[in-house]
Each structure stands twice: as structure tokens, then as C-alpha cells.
Amino acid sequence: MSDAFPPFETVLLPGEEALTPAVRRIIAHLCGGSDRCRAFGFVAEWCEARADCCYAVVCPGCSVQFVVDDDELSELRRWTDAEGNALVCGVRWE
């Protein structure tokens, strides 16, 4: 095996260290993916009559959807407020 290339390392964006793997995947797609996917994803919400809701973060560039639960959505919101606005990527929920 050649030593020409260093071992692969995952590069984390600011504030990403404490995030769950599911949230990291979404941020990696929206903040580190191709140029057409580097954006703010939008949140689609489906709710039943008894207020049970499901959420998906949708990439505006390629339409990939990531299903998230309430806790993951809160994590994404906090990360976007703290770091994503400066990096011009993350989620928009308004």
C-alpha cells in the first residue's frame, strides 16, 4: 500500500461536532455537496388531525428529501441559527 495519500478524514463544519449522524448527513448535503445543492433546504410538514406531524428537509437543488423527527428538526434549526447563516446553507422553516 502506498503512503502517497493520507488516510481519509471527515471534515466537520463549525458547530457540527455535537450533532446526531442524521443531522450531519443533511448538513453535509446542503453545505458540502455539489454547487447546485449548496443551499438552504426547506421543511415540508405533514400533520394528522390529532397533531402528529412528520417533517422532511428538501434540497432545492436535487429534490432529495431527508425525513426528520422533532428533535432533529430542532437541532437543524439551532445549527442554522448558530452557523448556517454565515455559511449560507442549512434549513429554512418559515
N, CA, C and O atoms as CSV, one atom per row, in Angstrom:
chain,resi,resn,atom,element,x,y,z
A,1,MET,N,N,0.834,-1.179,0.000
A,1,MET,CA,C,0.000,0.000,0.000
A,1,MET,C,C,0.878,1.242,0.000
A,1,MET,O,O,1.876,1.296,0.719
A,2,SER,N,N,0.528,2.210,-0.774
A,2,SER,CA,C,1.309,3.424,-0.912
A,2,SER,C,C,0.969,4.422,0.194
A,2,SER,O,O,-0.171,4.504,0.650
A,3,ASP,N,N,1.968,5.164,0.605
A,3,ASP,CA,C,1.764,6.216,1.598
A,3,ASP,C,C,1.579,7.573,0.923
A,3,ASP,O,O,1.719,8.612,1.567
A,4,ALA,N,N,1.266,7.564,-0.371
A,4,ALA,CA,C,1.144,8.810,-1.123
A,4,ALA,C,C,-0.035,9.656,-0.661
A,4,ALA,O,O,0.007,10.881,-0.768
A,5,PHE,N,N,-1.075,9.028,-0.153
A,5,PHE,CA,C,-2.259,9.760,0.277
A,5,PHE,C,C,-2.485,9.548,1.769
A,5,PHE,O,O,-2.406,8.421,2.256
A,6,PRO,N,N,-2.761,10.609,2.482
A,6,PRO,CA,C,-3.053,10.443,3.914
A,6,PRO,C,C,-4.388,9.731,4.096
A,6,PRO,O,O,-5.204,9.722,3.174
A,7,PRO,N,N,-4.627,9.139,5.251
A,7,PRO,CA,C,-5.916,8.471,5.490
A,7,PRO,C,C,-7.071,9.469,5.375
A,7,PRO,O,O,-6.928,10.649,5.698
A,8,PHE,N,N,-8.211,8.971,4.911
A,8,PHE,CA,C,-9.396,9.804,4.757
A,8,PHE,C,C,-9.861,10.296,6.114
A,8,PHE,O,O,-9.968,9.517,7.061
A,9,GLU,N,N,-10.134,11.574,6.207
A,9,GLU,CA,C,-10.657,12.160,7.435
A,9,GLU,C,C,-11.928,12.916,7.126
A,9,GLU,O,O,-12.020,13.595,6.103
A,10,THR,N,N,-12.898,12.806,7.993
A,10,THR,CA,C,-14.127,13.565,7.848
A,10,THR,C,C,-13.894,14.970,8.371
A,10,THR,O,O,-13.418,15.153,9.492
A,11,VAL,N,N,-14.225,15.945,7.570
A,11,VAL,CA,C,-14.086,17.339,7.983
A,11,VAL,C,C,-15.445,17.821,8.453
A,11,VAL,O,O,-16.420,17.781,7.703
A,12,LEU,N,N,-15.508,18.275,9.694
A,12,LEU,CA,C,-16.764,18.765,10.241
A,12,LEU,C,C,-16.827,20.282,10.114
A,12,LEU,O,O,-15.826,20.977,10.288
A,13,LEU,N,N,-18.002,20.772,9.814
A,13,LEU,CA,C,-18.231,22.209,9.757
A,13,LEU,C,C,-18.349,22.751,11.177
A,13,LEU,O,O,-18.561,21.974,12.108
A,14,PRO,N,N,-18.218,24.057,11.367
A,14,PRO,CA,C,-18.319,24.629,12.711
A,14,PRO,C,C,-19.625,24.233,13.405
A,14,PRO,O,O,-20.696,24.277,12.798
A,15,GLY,N,N,-19.528,23.852,14.664
A,15,GLY,CA,C,-20.701,23.507,15.455
A,15,GLY,C,C,-21.268,22.131,15.188
A,15,GLY,O,O,-22.255,21.741,15.811
A,16,GLU,N,N,-20.662,21.382,14.270
A,16,GLU,CA,C,-21.221,20.095,13.860
A,16,GLU,C,C,-20.802,18.938,14.768
A,16,GLU,O,O,-21.370,17.850,14.676
A,17,GLU,N,N,-19.834,19.154,15.627
A,17,GLU,CA,C,-19.295,18.081,16.448
A,17,GLU,C,C,-20.342,17.397,17.319
A,17,GLU,O,O,-20.295,16.180,17.499
A,18,ALA,N,N,-21.275,18.151,17.854
A,18,ALA,CA,C,-22.244,17.624,18.813
A,18,ALA,C,C,-23.550,17.163,18.159
A,18,ALA,O,O,-24.497,16.829,18.871
A,19,LEU,N,N,-23.625,17.137,16.847
A,19,LEU,CA,C,-24.877,16.798,16.168
A,19,LEU,C,C,-25.026,15.300,15.948
A,19,LEU,O,O,-24.041,14.563,15.894
A,20,THR,N,N,-26.266,14.864,15.822
A,20,THR,CA,C,-26.537,13.460,15.540
A,20,THR,C,C,-26.115,13.124,14.109
A,20,THR,O,O,-26.032,14.019,13.268
A,21,PRO,N,N,-25.848,11.851,13.821
A,21,PRO,CA,C,-25.443,11.460,12.464
A,21,PRO,C,C,-26.460,11.855,11.383
A,21,PRO,O,O,-26.066,12.251,10.286
A,22,ALA,N,N,-27.747,11.752,11.678
A,22,ALA,CA,C,-28.775,12.117,10.691
A,22,ALA,C,C,-28.691,13.593,10.332
A,22,ALA,O,O,-28.806,13.959,9.163
A,23,VAL,N,N,-28.495,14.430,11.323
A,23,VAL,CA,C,-28.393,15.871,11.084
A,23,VAL,C,C,-27.093,16.188,10.347
A,23,VAL,O,O,-27.074,17.058,9.477
A,24,ARG,N,N,-26.017,15.497,10.683
A,24,ARG,CA,C,-24.753,15.700,9.965
A,24,ARG,C,C,-24.894,15.375,8.478
A,24,ARG,O,O,-24.346,16.084,7.634
A,25,ARG,N,N,-25.629,14.306,8.155
A,25,ARG,CA,C,-25.837,13.944,6.739
A,25,ARG,C,C,-26.562,15.051,5.988
A,25,ARG,O,O,-26.211,15.363,4.851
A,26,ILE,N,N,-27.563,15.640,6.612
A,26,ILE,CA,C,-28.319,16.722,5.965
A,26,ILE,C,C,-27.416,17.933,5.744
A,26,ILE,O,O,-27.409,18.524,4.664
A,27,ILE,N,N,-26.662,18.294,6.768
A,27,ILE,CA,C,-25.763,19.442,6.651
A,27,ILE,C,C,-24.685,19.170,5.600
A,27,ILE,O,O,-24.334,20.061,4.826
A,28,ALA,N,N,-24.163,17.954,5.573
A,28,ALA,CA,C,-23.145,17.613,4.576
A,28,ALA,C,C,-23.701,17.770,3.164
A,28,ALA,O,O,-22.997,18.232,2.266
A,29,HIS,N,N,-24.951,17.388,2.967
A,29,HIS,CA,C,-25.566,17.514,1.642
A,29,HIS,C,C,-25.793,18.975,1.273
A,29,HIS,O,O,-25.456,19.402,0.169
A,30,LEU,N,N,-26.362,19.736,2.197
A,30,LEU,CA,C,-26.726,21.123,1.898
A,30,LEU,C,C,-25.538,22.090,1.960
A,30,LEU,O,O,-25.569,23.142,1.321
A,31,CYS,N,N,-24.512,21.751,2.707
A,31,CYS,CA,C,-23.397,22.686,2.885
A,31,CYS,C,C,-22.110,22.215,2.231
A,31,CYS,O,O,-21.196,23.015,2.035
A,32,GLY,N,N,-22.017,20.965,1.897
A,32,GLY,CA,C,-20.766,20.469,1.354
A,32,GLY,C,C,-20.930,19.674,0.082
A,32,GLY,O,O,-19.964,19.107,-0.428
A,33,GLY,N,N,-22.141,19.627,-0.436
A,33,GLY,CA,C,-22.396,18.864,-1.650
A,33,GLY,C,C,-22.040,19.648,-2.896
A,33,GLY,O,O,-21.230,20.574,-2.859
A,34,SER,N,N,-22.654,19.265,-3.989
A,34,SER,CA,C,-22.391,19.940,-5.257
A,34,SER,C,C,-22.888,21.385,-5.200
A,34,SER,O,O,-23.683,21.740,-4.329
A,35,ASP,N,N,-22.424,22.205,-6.119
A,35,ASP,CA,C,-22.814,23.618,-6.138
A,35,ASP,C,C,-24.315,23.801,-6.246
A,35,ASP,O,O,-24.866,24.720,-5.639
A,36,ARG,N,N,-24.995,22.942,-7.008
A,36,ARG,CA,C,-26.446,23.131,-7.157
A,36,ARG,C,C,-27.198,22.767,-5.882
A,36,ARG,O,O,-28.326,23.215,-5.677
A,37,CYS,N,N,-26.585,21.960,-5.028
A,37,CYS,CA,C,-27.244,21.562,-3.778
A,37,CYS,C,C,-26.810,22.415,-2.594
A,37,CYS,O,O,-27.399,22.311,-1.518
A,38,ARG,N,N,-25.810,23.242,-2.763
A,38,ARG,CA,C,-25.335,24.089,-1.657
A,38,ARG,C,C,-26.336,25.219,-1.461
A,38,ARG,O,O,-26.329,26.211,-2.191
A,39,ALA,N,N,-27.198,25.048,-0.460
A,39,ALA,CA,C,-28.316,25.977,-0.318
A,39,ALA,C,C,-28.963,25.819,1.043
A,39,ALA,O,O,-28.492,25.067,1.897
A,40,PHE,N,N,-30.055,26.548,1.221
A,40,PHE,CA,C,-30.934,26.350,2.368
A,40,PHE,C,C,-32.045,25.398,1.928
A,40,PHE,O,O,-32.797,25.704,1.002
A,41,GLY,N,N,-32.146,24.258,2.584
A,41,GLY,CA,C,-33.252,23.348,2.304
A,41,GLY,C,C,-34.513,23.888,2.935
A,41,GLY,O,O,-34.458,24.687,3.871
A,42,PHE,N,N,-35.647,23.453,2.424
A,42,PHE,CA,C,-36.898,23.872,3.049
A,42,PHE,C,C,-37.514,22.691,3.770
A,42,PHE,O,O,-37.215,21.536,3.470
A,43,VAL,N,N,-38.380,22.997,4.730
A,43,VAL,CA,C,-39.000,21.961,5.553
A,43,VAL,C,C,-40.429,21.756,5.097
A,43,VAL,O,O,-41.233,22.689,5.089
A,44,ALA,N,N,-40.740,20.517,4.714
A,44,ALA,CA,C,-42.116,20.138,4.388
A,44,ALA,C,C,-42.702,19.470,5.626
A,44,ALA,O,O,-42.033,18.682,6.294
A,45,GLU,N,N,-43.949,19.790,5.924
A,45,GLU,CA,C,-44.592,19.287,7.141
A,45,GLU,C,C,-45.920,18.636,6.781
A,45,GLU,O,O,-46.722,19.209,6.044
A,46,TRP,N,N,-46.146,17.433,7.308
A,46,TRP,CA,C,-47.428,16.751,7.146
A,46,TRP,C,C,-47.965,16.473,8.539
A,46,TRP,O,O,-47.271,15.876,9.362
A,47,CYS,N,N,-49.194,16.899,8.816
A,47,CYS,CA,C,-49.792,16.704,10.135
A,47,CYS,C,C,-51.136,16.003,10.016
A,47,CYS,O,O,-51.914,16.269,9.100
A,48,GLU,N,N,-51.394,15.108,10.955
A,48,GLU,CA,C,-52.686,14.449,11.059
A,48,GLU,C,C,-53.596,15.289,11.947
A,48,GLU,O,O,-53.146,16.245,12.579
A,49,ALA,N,N,-54.852,14.935,11.993
A,49,ALA,CA,C,-55.841,15.689,12.768
A,49,ALA,C,C,-55.485,15.740,14.254
A,49,ALA,O,O,-55.800,16.721,14.928
A,50,ARG,N,N,-54.845,14.713,14.764
A,50,ARG,CA,C,-54.513,14.711,16.199
A,50,ARG,C,C,-53.157,15.350,16.482
A,50,ARG,O,O,-52.582,15.142,17.550
A,51,ALA,N,N,-52.652,16.120,15.538
A,51,ALA,CA,C,-51.427,16.916,15.680
A,51,ALA,C,C,-50.142,16.094,15.650
A,51,ALA,O,O,-49.093,16.570,16.085
A,52,ASP,N,N,-50.215,14.870,15.142
A,52,ASP,CA,C,-48.998,14.102,14.902
A,52,ASP,C,C,-48.415,14.589,13.589
A,52,ASP,O,O,-49.067,14.498,12.549
A,53,CYS,N,N,-47.196,15.104,13.625
A,53,CYS,CA,C,-46.595,15.679,12.416
A,53,CYS,C,C,-45.339,14.922,12.015
A,53,CYS,O,O,-44.628,14.370,12.855
A,54,CYS,N,N,-45.083,14.910,10.719
A,54,CYS,CA,C,-43.852,14.389,10.145
A,54,CYS,C,C,-43.207,15.518,9.367
A,54,CYS,O,O,-43.895,16.370,8.805
A,55,TYR,N,N,-41.882,15.519,9.336
A,55,TYR,CA,C,-41.157,16.585,8.658
A,55,TYR,C,C,-40.140,15.985,7.697
A,55,TYR,O,O,-39.595,14.908,7.937
A,56,ALA,N,N,-39.898,16.697,6.615
A,56,ALA,CA,C,-38.830,16.333,5.688
A,56,ALA,C,C,-38.094,17.597,5.295
A,56,ALA,O,O,-38.714,18.624,5.019
A,57,VAL,N,N,-36.777,17.525,5.270
A,57,VAL,CA,C,-35.955,18.609,4.747
A,57,VAL,C,C,-35.723,18.279,3.280
A,57,VAL,O,O,-35.262,17.188,2.945
A,58,VAL,N,N,-36.046,19.237,2.404
A,58,VAL,CA,C,-35.960,19.006,0.963
A,58,VAL,C,C,-34.863,19.897,0.375
A,58,VAL,O,O,-34.834,21.105,0.612
A,59,CYS,N,N,-33.972,19.288,-0.389
A,59,CYS,CA,C,-32.920,20.028,-1.071
A,59,CYS,C,C,-33.523,20.700,-2.307
A,59,CYS,O,O,-34.106,20.018,-3.149
A,60,PRO,N,N,-33.392,22.023,-2.429
A,60,PRO,CA,C,-33.967,22.707,-3.585
A,60,PRO,C,C,-33.215,22.435,-4.888
A,60,PRO,O,O,-33.750,22.676,-5.970
A,61,GLY,N,N,-31.984,21.939,-4.796
A,61,GLY,CA,C,-31.193,21.697,-5.993
A,61,GLY,C,C,-31.477,20.380,-6.676
A,61,GLY,O,O,-31.489,20.300,-7.904
A,62,CYS,N,N,-31.710,19.332,-5.874
A,62,CYS,CA,C,-31.896,17.997,-6.456
A,62,CYS,C,C,-33.142,17.283,-5.951
A,62,CYS,O,O,-33.420,16.160,-6.373
A,63,SER,N,N,-33.889,17.906,-5.062
A,63,SER,CA,C,-35.144,17.381,-4.510
A,63,SER,C,C,-34.973,16.164,-3.594
A,63,SER,O,O,-35.957,15.488,-3.293
A,64,VAL,N,N,-33.765,15.875,-3.152
A,64,VAL,CA,C,-33.575,14.809,-2.171
A,64,VAL,C,C,-34.295,15.215,-0.897
A,64,VAL,O,O,-34.255,16.377,-0.492
A,65,GLN,N,N,-34.960,14.241,-0.264
A,65,GLN,CA,C,-35.710,14.509,0.962
A,65,GLN,C,C,-35.117,13.710,2.116
A,65,GLN,O,O,-34.799,12.530,1.975
A,66,PHE,N,N,-34.976,14.371,3.253
A,66,PHE,CA,C,-34.492,13.746,4.476
A,66,PHE,C,C,-35.607,13.813,5.508
A,66,PHE,O,O,-35.990,14.908,5.919
A,67,VAL,N,N,-36.133,12.682,5.933
A,67,VAL,CA,C,-37.182,12.658,6.953
A,67,VAL,C,C,-36.519,12.861,8.310
A,67,VAL,O,O,-35.537,12.195,8.639
A,68,VAL,N,N,-37.066,13.791,9.093
A,68,VAL,CA,C,-36.505,14.108,10.405
A,68,VAL,C,C,-37.607,14.093,11.456
A,68,VAL,O,O,-38.781,14.298,11.149
A,69,ASP,N,N,-37.210,13.848,12.694
A,69,ASP,CA,C,-38.175,13.918,13.787
A,69,ASP,C,C,-38.089,15.301,14.438
A,69,ASP,O,O,-37.295,16.144,14.022
A,70,ASP,N,N,-38.904,15.520,15.450
A,70,ASP,CA,C,-38.946,16.832,16.116
A,70,ASP,C,C,-37.582,17.251,16.670
A,70,ASP,O,O,-37.172,18.402,16.523
A,71,ASP,N,N,-36.883,16.306,17.309
A,71,ASP,CA,C,-35.587,16.629,17.904
A,71,ASP,C,C,-34.557,16.980,16.837
A,71,ASP,O,O,-33.787,17.925,17.008
A,72,GLU,N,N,-34.537,16.232,15.743
A,72,GLU,CA,C,-33.586,16.514,14.660
A,72,GLU,C,C,-33.891,17.853,13.991
A,72,GLU,O,O,-32.977,18.591,13.624
A,73,LEU,N,N,-35.171,18.162,13.837
A,73,LEU,CA,C,-35.543,19.443,13.265
A,73,LEU,C,C,-35.086,20.589,14.172
A,73,LEU,O,O,-34.595,21.607,13.685
A,74,SER,N,N,-35.245,20.431,15.469
A,74,SER,CA,C,-34.769,21.442,16.423
A,74,SER,C,C,-33.257,21.602,16.346
A,74,SER,O,O,-32.738,22.717,16.405
A,75,GLU,N,N,-32.555,20.476,16.213
A,75,GLU,CA,C,-31.093,20.509,16.070
A,75,GLU,C,C,-30.679,21.286,14.817
A,75,GLU,O,O,-29.771,22.116,14.857
A,76,LEU,N,N,-31.360,21.002,13.710
A,76,LEU,CA,C,-31.072,21.701,12.455
A,76,LEU,C,C,-31.337,23.199,12.572
A,76,LEU,O,O,-30.568,24.016,12.065
A,77,ARG,N,N,-32.411,23.544,13.231
A,77,ARG,CA,C,-32.729,24.963,13.427
A,77,ARG,C,C,-31.648,25.660,14.244
A,77,ARG,O,O,-31.192,26.746,13.887
A,78,ARG,N,N,-31.241,25.027,15.346
A,78,ARG,CA,C,-30.200,25.616,16.200
A,78,ARG,C,C,-28.888,25.765,15.427
A,78,ARG,O,O,-28.231,26.803,15.506
A,79,TRP,N,N,-28.510,24.726,14.681
A,79,TRP,CA,C,-27.265,24.792,13.926
A,79,TRP,C,C,-27.340,25.889,12.860
A,79,TRP,O,O,-26.377,26.636,12.686
A,80,THR,N,N,-28.452,25.998,12.152
A,80,THR,CA,C,-28.601,27.027,11.122
A,80,THR,C,C,-28.499,28.413,11.737
A,80,THR,O,O,-27.831,29.290,11.189
A,81,ASP,N,N,-29.159,28.616,12.876
A,81,ASP,CA,C,-29.083,29.921,13.544
A,81,ASP,C,C,-27.660,30.243,13.988
A,81,ASP,O,O,-27.211,31.383,13.870
A,82,ALA,N,N,-26.953,29.239,14.499
A,82,ALA,CA,C,-25.617,29.473,15.038
A,82,ALA,C,C,-24.532,29.524,13.965
A,82,ALA,O,O,-23.615,30.340,14.059
A,83,GLU,N,N,-24.619,28.664,12.945
A,83,GLU,CA,C,-23.528,28.526,11.976
A,83,GLU,C,C,-23.966,28.636,10.514
A,83,GLU,O,O,-23.237,29.181,9.685
A,84,GLY,N,N,-25.131,28.130,10.207
A,84,GLY,CA,C,-25.557,28.020,8.811
A,84,GLY,C,C,-25.747,29.338,8.094
A,84,GLY,O,O,-25.440,29.447,6.907
A,85,ASN,N,N,-26.248,30.337,8.793
A,85,ASN,CA,C,-26.455,31.634,8.135
A,85,ASN,C,C,-25.143,32.218,7.643
A,85,ASN,O,O,-25.103,32.822,6.571
A,86,ALA,N,N,-24.076,32.052,8.401
A,86,ALA,CA,C,-22.763,32.549,7.977
A,86,ALA,C,C,-22.219,31.734,6.807
A,86,ALA,O,O,-21.511,32.271,5.954
A,87,LEU,N,N,-22.547,30.430,6.759
A,87,LEU,CA,C,-22.063,29.559,5.687
A,87,LEU,C,C,-23.000,29.549,4.480
A,87,LEU,O,O,-22.692,28.941,3.455
A,88,VAL,N,N,-24.136,30.218,4.605
A,88,VAL,CA,C,-25.170,30.297,3.564
A,88,VAL,C,C,-25.663,28.905,3.186
A,88,VAL,O,O,-25.725,28.551,2.008
A,89,CYS,N,N,-26.011,28.124,4.202
A,89,CYS,CA,C,-26.614,26.806,3.993
A,89,CYS,C,C,-27.266,26.364,5.299
A,89,CYS,O,O,-26.983,26.917,6.362
A,90,GLY,N,N,-28.122,25.383,5.211
A,90,GLY,CA,C,-28.842,24.887,6.371
A,90,GLY,C,C,-30.300,24.701,6.015
A,90,GLY,O,O,-30.617,24.231,4.923
A,91,VAL,N,N,-31.197,25.065,6.926
A,91,VAL,CA,C,-32.637,24.909,6.678
A,91,VAL,C,C,-33.368,26.231,6.882
A,91,VAL,O,O,-32.969,27.067,7.693
A,92,ARG,N,N,-34.432,26.391,6.136
A,92,ARG,CA,C,-35.388,27.481,6.331
A,92,ARG,C,C,-36.700,26.835,6.703
A,92,ARG,O,O,-37.115,25.856,6.083
A,93,TRP,N,N,-37.348,27.371,7.703
A,93,TRP,CA,C,-38.595,26.749,8.171
A,93,TRP,C,C,-39.738,27.751,8.182
A,93,TRP,O,O,-40.819,27.428,8.674
A,94,GLU,N,N,-39.547,28.918,7.674
A,94,GLU,CA,C,-40.609,29.930,7.670
A,94,GLU,C,C,-41.280,29.999,6.333
A,94,GLU,O,O,-42.199,30.795,6.144
